[in-house]
């Protein structure tokens, strides 16, 4: 069998061809195409992976660039913030100084207020003293006016003749004679000591003869402004005077101004008129 016939037989018999290949090439050469194909696939996958990695690197680089820009902006912002913080610190320092000054001012004001309070206290005390002095002065002036008016009415006995029931009027009883009458009346039990103390404050007592020829007295209360309490005192003192003298006594209130309507049981005289009961 020549060579050509052997080749034709090998080509015609696949099994023989496979056996012959295994004998001539060995396992490494037989498997080489598969290995090459596998390597090609792996290389393609590697290249594809590299493209992905490159893309990712590109994205990463872009992200890093953006991050760098952001970092730059942040750094600039931090710089601005630091400057602002520096300004704020300076402002706080100024504020602290202002607060210190204010505290000092408040302390001074508190001291001033304390002094003012003390001054006000002193002023209040002074005002109280002044008010008391004014009150005393008013009382003194009132007493002086009352004394002057009482002195005038003591000398105006003729005016009491305007009272329609009086026929004759005599000089007013002196204070000493009035005291004697009061003591005798108390000793004889005609009046009580309390009544004696009350009647001794009567302003004027005129002895009179009434038109019915009876003897008696006028118990006179003197006041610039004739008010209800003057009426009350005149009536009460006339009753006590009647008890102690056992004679008729007529209450009379005299002055400048009639401030309240008088009751019917007494007479009221002013410089200008007489009000009869």
C-alpha positions as a LaTeX table, in Angstrom:
\begin{tabular}{lrrr}
\hline
Residue & $x$ (\AA) & $y$ (\AA) & $z$ (\AA) \\
\hline
Unk1 & 0.00 & 0.00 & 0.00 \\
Unk2 & 1.54 & 3.25 & $-1.14$ \\
Unk3 & 1.41 & 6.56 & 0.67 \\
Unk4 & $-1.44$ & 8.03 & $-1.31$ \\
Unk5 & $-3.63$ & 5.05 & $-0.57$ \\
Unk6 & $-2.83$ & 5.38 & 3.14 \\
Unk7 & $-3.79$ & 9.05 & 3.08 \\
Unk8 & $-7.08$ & 8.26 & 1.27 \\
Unk9 & $-7.86$ & 5.55 & 3.78 \\
Unk10 & $-7.16$ & 7.94 & 6.72 \\
Unk11 & $-9.31$ & 10.62 & 5.15 \\
Unk12 & $-12.09$ & 8.12 & 4.56 \\
Unk13 & $-12.04$ & 6.74 & 8.11 \\
Unk14 & $-12.76$ & 9.44 & 10.76 \\
Unk15 & $-12.14$ & 7.06 & 13.65 \\
Unk16 & $-8.78$ & 6.10 & 12.21 \\
Unk17 & $-7.98$ & 9.73 & 11.63 \\
Unk18 & $-8.82$ & 10.56 & 15.24 \\
Unk19 & $-6.65$ & 7.70 & 16.54 \\
Unk20 & $-3.80$ & 8.71 & 14.31 \\
Unk21 & $-4.13$ & 12.36 & 15.48 \\
Unk22 & $-4.08$ & 11.30 & 19.12 \\
Unk23 & $-0.94$ & 9.24 & 18.49 \\
Unk24 & 0.88 & 11.86 & 16.45 \\
Unk25 & $-0.14$ & 15.07 & 18.29 \\
Unk26 & $-0.60$ & 14.07 & 21.92 \\
Unk27 & $-3.18$ & 15.52 & 24.37 \\
Unk28 & $-1.58$ & 18.98 & 24.61 \\
Unk29 & $-1.71$ & 19.67 & 20.89 \\
Unk30 & $-5.13$ & 18.14 & 20.54 \\
Unk31 & $-6.49$ & 20.38 & 23.32 \\
Unk32 & $-4.62$ & 23.46 & 22.07 \\
Unk33 & $-7.49$ & 24.83 & 19.89 \\
Unk34 & $-9.83$ & 24.64 & 22.85 \\
Unk35 & $-7.32$ & 26.31 & 25.07 \\
Unk36 & $-6.78$ & 29.00 & 22.44 \\
Unk37 & $-10.52$ & 29.50 & 22.14 \\
Unk38 & $-10.88$ & 29.66 & 25.92 \\
Unk39 & $-8.01$ & 32.11 & 26.16 \\
Unk40 & $-9.55$ & 34.18 & 23.40 \\
Unk41 & $-12.82$ & 34.25 & 25.31 \\
Unk42 & $-11.02$ & 35.18 & 28.51 \\
Unk43 & $-9.06$ & 37.88 & 26.71 \\
Unk44 & $-12.29$ & 39.25 & 25.25 \\
Unk45 & $-13.87$ & 39.23 & 28.72 \\
Unk46 & $-10.77$ & 40.87 & 30.13 \\
Unk47 & $-10.83$ & 43.53 & 27.43 \\
Unk48 & $-14.54$ & 44.09 & 28.13 \\
Unk49 & $-13.79$ & 44.31 & 31.85 \\
Unk50 & $-11.02$ & 46.77 & 31.12 \\
Unk51 & $-13.45$ & 48.92 & 29.13 \\
Unk52 & $-15.84$ & 48.83 & 32.08 \\
Unk53 & $-13.01$ & 49.68 & 34.45 \\
Unk54 & $-11.88$ & 52.48 & 32.14 \\
Unk55 & $-15.43$ & 53.80 & 31.99 \\
Unk56 & $-15.66$ & 53.57 & 35.75 \\
Unk57 & $-12.29$ & 55.26 & 36.06 \\
Unk58 & $-13.52$ & 58.01 & 33.75 \\
Unk59 & $-16.64$ & 58.42 & 35.89 \\
Unk60 & $-14.50$ & 58.25 & 39.01 \\
Unk61 & $-12.14$ & 60.89 & 37.67 \\
Unk62 & $-15.09$ & 63.08 & 36.78 \\
Unk63 & $-16.53$ & 62.48 & 40.29 \\
Unk64 & $-13.17$ & 63.23 & 41.83 \\
Unk65 & $-13.02$ & 66.43 & 39.80 \\
Unk66 & $-16.48$ & 67.42 & 41.01 \\
Unk67 & $-15.46$ & 66.48 & 44.54 \\
Unk68 & $-12.33$ & 68.59 & 44.20 \\
Unk69 & $-14.46$ & 71.49 & 43.04 \\
Unk70 & $-16.85$ & 70.91 & 45.94 \\
Unk71 & $-13.91$ & 70.70 & 48.32 \\
Unk72 & $-12.60$ & 73.97 & 46.92 \\
Unk73 & $-16.00$ & 75.59 & 47.43 \\
Unk74 & $-16.20$ & 74.13 & 50.93 \\
Unk75 & $-12.73$ & 75.45 & 51.69 \\
Unk76 & $-13.77$ & 78.86 & 50.47 \\
Unk77 & $-16.94$ & 78.63 & 52.58 \\
Unk78 & $-14.88$ & 77.56 & 55.58 \\
Unk79 & $-12.60$ & 80.53 & 55.01 \\
Unk80 & $-15.61$ & 82.84 & 54.90 \\
Unk81 & $-17.05$ & 81.16 & 58.01 \\
Unk82 & $-13.74$ & 81.59 & 59.80 \\
Unk83 & $-13.74$ & 85.26 & 58.87 \\
Unk84 & $-17.34$ & 85.55 & 60.08 \\
Unk85 & $-16.44$ & 83.76 & 63.29 \\
Unk86 & $-13.55$ & 86.17 & 63.75 \\
Unk87 & $-15.92$ & 89.11 & 63.25 \\
Unk88 & $-18.44$ & 87.53 & 65.63 \\
Unk89 & $-15.72$ & 87.02 & 68.23 \\
Unk90 & $-14.75$ & 90.66 & 67.87 \\
Unk91 & $-18.43$ & 91.65 & 68.18 \\
Unk92 & $-18.80$ & 89.43 & 71.26 \\
Unk93 & $-15.75$ & 91.08 & 72.77 \\
Unk94 & $-17.28$ & 94.49 & 72.11 \\
Unk95 & $-20.60$ & 93.29 & 73.54 \\
Unk96 & $-18.85$ & 91.98 & 76.64 \\
Unk97 & $-17.21$ & 95.36 & 77.09 \\
Unk98 & $-20.59$ & 97.06 & 76.57 \\
Unk99 & $-22.20$ & 94.70 & 79.10 \\
Unk100 & $-19.46$ & 95.53 & 81.58 \\
Unk101 & $-20.09$ & 99.23 & 81.03 \\
Unk102 & $-23.85$ & 98.66 & 81.37 \\
Unk103 & $-23.34$ & 96.75 & 84.60 \\
Unk104 & $-21.28$ & 99.63 & 85.93 \\
Unk105 & $-23.99$ & 102.06 & 84.80 \\
Unk106 & $-26.67$ & 99.90 & 86.45 \\
Unk107 & $-24.65$ & 99.87 & 89.66 \\
Unk108 & $-24.38$ & 103.65 & 89.53 \\
Unk109 & $-28.13$ & 103.91 & 88.78 \\
Unk110 & $-28.93$ & 101.60 & 91.70 \\
Unk111 & $-26.83$ & 103.79 & 93.96 \\
Unk112 & $-28.59$ & 106.87 & 92.58 \\
Unk113 & $-31.99$ & 105.20 & 93.12 \\
Unk114 & $-30.99$ & 104.38 & 96.68 \\
Unk115 & $-30.01$ & 108.00 & 97.25 \\
Unk116 & $-33.27$ & 109.15 & 95.62 \\
Unk117 & $-35.28$ & 106.79 & 97.82 \\
Unk118 & $-33.53$ & 108.19 & 100.87 \\
Unk119 & $-34.21$ & 111.73 & 99.62 \\
Unk120 & $-37.86$ & 110.83 & 98.98 \\
Unk121 & $-38.11$ & 109.38 & 102.48 \\
Unk122 & $-36.65$ & 112.58 & 103.91 \\
Unk123 & $-38.99$ & 114.65 & 101.73 \\
Unk124 & $-41.98$ & 112.60 & 102.88 \\
Unk125 & $-40.96$ & 113.17 & 106.48 \\
Unk126 & $-40.54$ & 116.87 & 105.74 \\
Unk127 & $-43.94$ & 116.97 & 104.02 \\
Unk128 & $-45.49$ & 115.23 & 107.03 \\
Unk129 & $-43.92$ & 117.80 & 109.34 \\
Unk130 & $-45.03$ & 120.62 & 107.04 \\
Unk131 & $-48.58$ & 119.22 & 106.94 \\
Unk132 & $-48.62$ & 119.03 & 110.73 \\
Unk133 & $-47.25$ & 122.57 & 110.92 \\
Unk134 & $-49.90$ & 123.76 & 108.44 \\
Unk135 & $-52.57$ & 121.98 & 110.46 \\
Unk136 & $-51.33$ & 123.66 & 113.63 \\
Unk137 & $-51.15$ & 127.00 & 111.81 \\
Unk138 & $-54.70$ & 126.53 & 110.50 \\
Unk139 & $-55.86$ & 125.69 & 113.99 \\
Unk140 & $-54.01$ & 128.68 & 115.36 \\
Unk141 & $-55.43$ & 130.92 & 112.64 \\
Unk142 & $-58.88$ & 129.48 & 113.31 \\
Unk143 & $-58.42$ & 130.11 & 117.04 \\
Unk144 & $-57.24$ & 133.66 & 116.34 \\
Unk145 & $-60.17$ & 134.32 & 114.04 \\
Unk146 & $-62.50$ & 132.74 & 116.56 \\
Unk147 & $-61.02$ & 134.80 & 119.39 \\
Unk148 & $-61.25$ & 137.97 & 117.33 \\
Unk149 & $-64.83$ & 137.19 & 116.36 \\
Unk150 & $-65.72$ & 136.25 & 119.94 \\
Unk151 & $-64.23$ & 139.53 & 121.17 \\
Unk152 & $-66.25$ & 141.46 & 118.59 \\
Unk153 & $-69.51$ & 139.71 & 119.49 \\
Unk154 & $-68.85$ & 140.27 & 123.19 \\
Unk155 & $-68.86$ & 143.98 & 122.45 \\
Unk156 & $-71.93$ & 143.80 & 120.23 \\
Unk157 & $-74.52$ & 143.08 & 122.89 \\
Unk158 & $-76.83$ & 145.55 & 121.19 \\
Unk159 & $-77.13$ & 143.22 & 118.25 \\
Unk160 & $-78.67$ & 140.57 & 120.48 \\
Unk161 & $-81.61$ & 142.93 & 121.09 \\
Unk162 & $-82.72$ & 141.90 & 117.60 \\
Unk163 & $-83.86$ & 138.64 & 119.20 \\
Unk164 & $-87.58$ & 139.30 & 119.52 \\
Unk165 & $-88.01$ & 137.73 & 122.96 \\
Unk166 & $-85.23$ & 139.79 & 124.59 \\
Unk167 & $-86.14$ & 143.07 & 126.32 \\
Unk168 & $-82.86$ & 143.94 & 128.02 \\
Unk169 & $-79.35$ & 142.56 & 127.71 \\
Unk170 & $-76.41$ & 143.09 & 130.04 \\
Unk171 & $-72.63$ & 142.74 & 129.84 \\
Unk172 & $-71.43$ & 139.15 & 129.24 \\
Unk173 & $-70.43$ & 137.05 & 132.22 \\
Unk174 & $-66.65$ & 136.95 & 132.65 \\
Unk175 & $-64.74$ & 133.68 & 132.56 \\
Unk176 & $-64.01$ & 133.91 & 136.31 \\
Unk177 & $-67.67$ & 134.49 & 137.20 \\
Unk178 & $-68.65$ & 131.63 & 134.89 \\
Unk179 & $-66.19$ & 129.30 & 136.64 \\
Unk180 & $-67.70$ & 130.25 & 140.02 \\
Unk181 & $-71.21$ & 129.49 & 138.77 \\
Unk182 & $-70.08$ & 126.10 & 137.43 \\
Unk183 & $-68.35$ & 125.13 & 140.69 \\
Unk184 & $-71.40$ & 126.07 & 142.77 \\
Unk185 & $-73.71$ & 124.12 & 140.45 \\
Unk186 & $-71.47$ & 121.04 & 140.62 \\
Unk187 & $-71.19$ & 121.28 & 144.42 \\
Unk188 & $-74.96$ & 121.59 & 144.78 \\
Unk189 & $-75.55$ & 118.65 & 142.46 \\
Unk190 & $-77.38$ & 120.65 & 139.81 \\
Unk191 & $-75.01$ & 119.44 & 137.09 \\
Unk192 & $-72.42$ & 116.70 & 136.78 \\
Unk193 & $-68.71$ & 117.30 & 136.50 \\
Unk194 & $-68.86$ & 116.20 & 132.87 \\
Unk195 & $-71.61$ & 118.75 & 132.18 \\
Unk196 & $-69.54$ & 121.37 & 133.98 \\
Unk197 & $-66.57$ & 120.64 & 131.71 \\
Unk198 & $-68.84$ & 120.96 & 128.69 \\
Unk199 & $-70.52$ & 124.26 & 129.70 \\
Unk200 & $-67.22$ & 125.93 & 130.61 \\
Unk201 & $-66.36$ & 125.82 & 126.89 \\
Unk202 & $-69.31$ & 128.09 & 126.03 \\
Unk203 & $-68.11$ & 131.13 & 124.07 \\
Unk204 & $-70.33$ & 133.89 & 125.53 \\
Unk205 & $-73.08$ & 134.04 & 128.16 \\
Unk206 & $-75.25$ & 137.18 & 128.24 \\
Unk207 & $-77.62$ & 137.81 & 131.18 \\
Unk208 & $-80.95$ & 139.06 & 129.79 \\
Unk209 & $-84.45$ & 140.04 & 130.77 \\
Unk210 & $-87.03$ & 138.56 & 128.47 \\
Unk211 & $-90.14$ & 140.41 & 127.38 \\
Unk212 & $-92.16$ & 138.27 & 129.76 \\
Unk213 & $-90.13$ & 140.00 & 132.53 \\
Unk214 & $-88.31$ & 136.76 & 133.44 \\
Unk215 & $-84.57$ & 136.72 & 133.92 \\
Unk216 & $-82.37$ & 134.32 & 132.03 \\
Unk217 & $-79.36$ & 133.90 & 129.76 \\
Unk218 & $-78.26$ & 133.62 & 126.14 \\
Unk219 & $-75.78$ & 130.74 & 125.57 \\
Unk220 & $-73.85$ & 131.91 & 122.52 \\
Unk221 & $-71.65$ & 129.85 & 120.17 \\
Unk222 & $-69.35$ & 131.88 & 117.89 \\
Unk223 & $-68.02$ & 130.54 & 114.56 \\
Unk224 & $-67.00$ & 132.08 & 111.23 \\
Unk225 & $-68.95$ & 129.41 & 109.35 \\
Unk226 & $-72.01$ & 128.38 & 111.35 \\
Unk227 & $-72.60$ & 124.65 & 110.88 \\
Unk228 & $-74.67$ & 121.83 & 112.40 \\
Unk229 & $-72.17$ & 121.10 & 115.18 \\
Unk230 & $-72.39$ & 124.76 & 116.29 \\
Unk231 & $-76.17$ & 124.40 & 116.54 \\
Unk232 & $-75.77$ & 121.18 & 118.55 \\
Unk233 & $-73.26$ & 122.73 & 120.99 \\
Unk234 & $-75.37$ & 125.86 & 121.52 \\
Unk235 & $-78.51$ & 123.85 & 122.29 \\
Unk236 & $-76.74$ & 121.40 & 124.62 \\
Unk237 & $-74.89$ & 124.16 & 126.52 \\
Unk238 & $-78.08$ & 126.23 & 126.88 \\
Unk239 & $-79.79$ & 123.23 & 128.50 \\
Unk240 & $-76.88$ & 122.73 & 130.94 \\
Unk241 & $-76.81$ & 126.46 & 131.71 \\
Unk242 & $-80.54$ & 126.33 & 132.46 \\
Unk243 & $-80.01$ & 123.38 & 134.84 \\
Unk244 & $-77.20$ & 125.08 & 136.74 \\
Unk245 & $-78.95$ & 128.51 & 137.03 \\
Unk246 & $-82.54$ & 127.27 & 137.24 \\
Unk247 & $-83.44$ & 129.98 & 134.72 \\
Unk248 & $-84.55$ & 130.08 & 131.10 \\
Unk249 & $-81.63$ & 129.92 & 128.67 \\
Unk250 & $-81.85$ & 130.50 & 124.92 \\
Unk251 & $-79.29$ & 128.92 & 122.53 \\
Unk252 & $-77.79$ & 131.34 & 119.99 \\
Unk253 & $-75.27$ & 130.72 & 117.20 \\
Unk254 & $-73.48$ & 133.75 & 115.70 \\
Unk255 & $-70.98$ & 134.16 & 112.88 \\
Unk256 & $-70.42$ & 135.29 & 109.31 \\
Unk257 & $-71.82$ & 132.50 & 107.12 \\
Unk258 & $-74.73$ & 130.14 & 107.77 \\
Unk259 & $-73.65$ & 126.82 & 106.24 \\
Unk260 & $-76.65$ & 124.66 & 107.26 \\
Unk261 & $-80.35$ & 125.30 & 107.92 \\
Unk262 & $-80.72$ & 125.94 & 111.68 \\
Unk263 & $-83.18$ & 123.99 & 113.85 \\
Unk264 & $-86.23$ & 125.80 & 115.23 \\
Unk265 & $-85.12$ & 125.74 & 118.86 \\
Unk266 & $-82.37$ & 128.36 & 118.54 \\
Unk267 & $-81.57$ & 131.77 & 117.07 \\
Unk268 & $-78.88$ & 132.48 & 114.52 \\
Unk269 & $-77.28$ & 135.92 & 114.09 \\
Unk270 & $-74.85$ & 137.15 & 111.47 \\
Unk271 & $-73.47$ & 140.58 & 110.67 \\
Unk272 & $-76.35$ & 141.07 & 108.26 \\
Unk273 & $-79.40$ & 139.26 & 109.57 \\
Unk274 & $-81.13$ & 137.28 & 112.30 \\
Unk275 & $-82.87$ & 133.94 & 111.84 \\
Unk276 & $-85.63$ & 133.45 & 114.43 \\
Unk277 & $-87.05$ & 130.16 & 115.66 \\
\hline
\end{tabular}
